[in-house]
């Protein structure tokens, strides 16, 4: 099989006697896996329906039974998000292999295209850096994305390059098997040095651009552990270590503002920044540490994003 960066990958297979009678969509995933191509059954079914997998030189239904000695031709177009272009945007790469990439996202960089941000995003940067080799299962506008950071939040973020990595990472994030630690600098000092915040978070009832603590059963459960690392009573700020066990939109920002009454410095959505005594140039929230199991090896990976210059006076 010859394959350039943009060339379709071809797999030519011959059905063994042991597989005779199996549905085409049951036989093919295992056969491709043996050839080094991991695809889910759902993806294989779409491939068959689109004519990307031929049995005996013709297009058949996914349920069609295979016969011994049948020839199979599979053509796979590289996973490139239609309509999105790679852009040469600087990236700080913490780790990369064939299955995933971990970066230290810069503050001010939107993760994926959306309303008001058609380009210039992290996804555009990743498409350029990875030469289009990002898993497309998350959707056309967010290839490789398995979790997100707010635009103004900096720090560790992982993206999936292979389908196997995508499925594993999504399962780890949804199953609360990852470790996510943040640094936050707040206006105000929490009454307790440490604690656990557990609430439901949902869309704000009035301002739909904001999230809020809501009563059950509205919203989704959100759990944040916090620890005060340093504070200055005169300037009225505190540096907190926050560990989140869930990944709700604006979770830390909402919990610190609504529960601790200590909004994050520089938060233009949840704080009245012009009134804040300490002046900063950005949202003071940084995804410092991320840990998860490697999708293929199963080994535990730990990553730490260097402390941004804006945080140095607060730690």
N, C-alpha and C positions, 0 to 999 in steps of 0.2 A: 504493500500500500504506500503510494507516494502522497505527501500532503504538505503544501506550502501553508503559510499563515492564513491565506484567504481561500485556499482550494478546498472543495468538498472532500470529505474522507470517505473512502469506499471500503466495504467489507464484503468479501465473497466467501460464502459458507456452503457446506454440503450437509444436508440433514442425515444424521446417523440412524441406523435401524432402531436403536433404542428410543428414539424420539418419534417414531412413526405414529401417526394418529393424534398427536398433540395439536391443540389450537396453535395457529401461527403466532399469536400474541403471547402465548405462554412459552413456547419454545425459544423465541427470539431473544428475550432479555438475557437468559442464561447463556445462550450461544454467543451473544455479543460480549458478555462479561468475560468469557473464556478467551476472547480475542482482544481483551484489554479495553473494551468500551462499556462503561457502566451507564445503563439507561433504565429508568423506571418503566414499569409495564404501561403506565399511562402515556408516557412519552413515546414508547414503542407503538402503541395503538394509534397515536396521531401520525406517527411516521408511516405506518402501513396505510392509513386512510388517505394520506397526501401523496402516496406513490413513491415515498422515499425508501420503501422496503418491498422488493419484488420477489415473488415465489415462482420459480420456473419461468422467469422472464415476463411475468404478467402481474398486474395489480389484483389482489384478492382482498377479501374481508378479513378483519382480525381474527374472526372465529374459524376461518378456513383450516381444515386439518392438513398437516404436512405429511409427506410420504418419504420413505427412505430414499436417499440419493437425490432428492430435490435440491436444486441449486437456488441459493438465496443471494440477492444483491442488495446491499444496504448503502445508501448514499446519505451522508450527514453533512449538512452545511454548518460551518463553524458558528458557534453561539455568539452572534453579534446583534446588538439591539438595533432593530430597524428604526431609522430616523434619527438616531443619536450619533454624534460624531465625537471622536476623541479629541481632546484639546490639551495642548502642552501647558499644563498648570503644575507648578512645583508641588511635589509630594515628599513627605518625610516617611520613608518606609521603615518599619520596625522589623518586619519579617515577611518573607515571601517564599512559596514553593509552588509546585504544580497545581495545588488544590485551593490555596487561599492566600490572601495578602492582608497584613495588619499594618495600618498606618497611624500616624499621629496627626489627626485632622486639625487644620488651622482654624482658629476662631474666625468667623465671618464667611466660611465656606459652606454653602448649602449642600446637603448630601446628595439629593437627586433632583432632576428637573421637575418643575411644577408650575403652578400659576405664578407669574411674575418672575420666574427663574427658568427660562427655556434652555439655558446653557451656562457655561462657567461653573458647573457644579463638580462635586467630588466624583460622580459617575463619569462625567466627561474626562476628568483627569485619569481615572482608572482605565477607561477604555483606551486612552492613548498609551498609558504606561504598560498595560497588559496586552496591547495589540489586539483588542477586541475579545480576548479570552476571559470572559466573565460569564457565569452561569445565568442564563436568560429566564429561569423559572420564576423569578420574582416579578416579572413584567417588563414590558418594553422600555418603560421610563426609569427602571431601577435595577438593571442587571447586576447580579452579585450581592445585592444589599440584603442582609439578614437582620440588621438592627440599625438604629439611627442615633445620631446626636443632633441636638438643636443647632441651628446655624451659628449662633454665637458661642457655643460650647466647643472647647478644644479637647484633644486627647485621643485615646485608643479607640479604634474602630476596625472590625474585621469584615472582609468581603469574601464571597465564595467565587472561586474560579471554576471549579468542577461541580457537577450535579451531586456527586457523593458528598462533597463538602457542604453544599447548600442544604441538603436534607438533614445532615448531622447537626449543623450549626443552628438551623431553625428549631430542631428538636431540643437542643441544649438550652437555647434561650427561652423557649416556651415552657420547658420542663424545669426551669429555675436551677439549672446545673452549672451555670457560668458564675464567675466572680466579677463583680463590677464595683470599683471603688472610685469615688470622686473627691476632689477638694473644692470647697465652697467658702467664699469669704462673705460674711453677712453684715448687714447694718443691724446693730443690736447684738446683745450677748444672751444666749439661751439661759433660762433659769437653772437648768440642770446640765452638768458637764457631759452627760451621755444619756442615751435612751433609744427607744424604738418607737417609731411612728407608724401606726397602722390605720388606714382609712380607706374609704372608697373615693376614687377620683373619676370625675366625669366632666362633660362639657359645661362651661359656665352657663347658667340659665339666661343671662342677659347678653353678655359679651361672648359671642361664639368663637372668638379667636383665643379665648382663654380657657383654661381648665380650672376646676375648683373641687374642694372637698364636698362630697354629696352624701346623702343618706342612702343606706341600702334599701332596696336592691339596685338603685340607680348606680351607674358607673361600674368601675372594676376595682378589685382590691389592690392596694398599693402599700408596700412595706419598705420603710427606710430606717436603717440604723444610723445613728450619728454620734460623734464624739468631738468635743471641743479640744482642739490642739493648742490654740493660743488665742489670747484676746487682749484688747487694749481698752480699758474702761474710760480713759480720757477721750479717745477718738471714737469710742462706741462701735468697735467692730470685733468680729471673732472669725477665726479660721476653723472650719469643721471638716472632719473626715466623714464622708457619707458612703454607706454601703447599701445598694439597693437590691432587693430580692425579687422585685418585679420591674417591668420596664414601661411604665405608663408615660404618656406624653406629659412633659413638664413636671414629672413626679417630684424631683428634689425641689424645684422652684416653688411648687405649690405647697409642699409639706413645710418647708422652712418659713414661708410667708404666712400661711394660714394657721398652722399648728404651733410653731415656735414664735410666731410674730417677729421673725428676723429675716426679712427679704434679702436676697442676694444683691450685693453691690453691683451696680451697672445694669440691673434688670429693668429694661424699659417697658416690660409688660406687667410685672407684678409689683414693682416698686416705683416710688416717686423720685426718680433719679436726681432731678434738679435740687431736691431738698436734702439729698444725702450729704452728710458732712465730709465724708471721705470721697474724693473725686477719682474715678477710674475711667479708663478708655474703652472698657469692654465688659461683658458679662463675666463675673468672677466665678466661673464654674469650669472645672477641668477634669476630664475622665482620666484619672492618673493610672489606674491599674485595671487590666482585663486578663482573665484566665479562663481557659476552656480546654477540652480534650481535643487532640488532633483527630479529625474525622476518619483518617485511615489507620494511623498507628495506635490511637487510643492514649498516647502519652499526654500528660498534662503540660500545657504551655502557659507561661506567665509573661505578660508584657507590661512595661511601665513607660509612660510617656513623660519625657523630661518636663520639668517645671517651667512654664512660660515666664518670661521676664517680669510680667505684670504681677506675678504672685510672690516674687522674692521678698518683698518687704513685709509680707504677711505670714511668713513661715519661719 
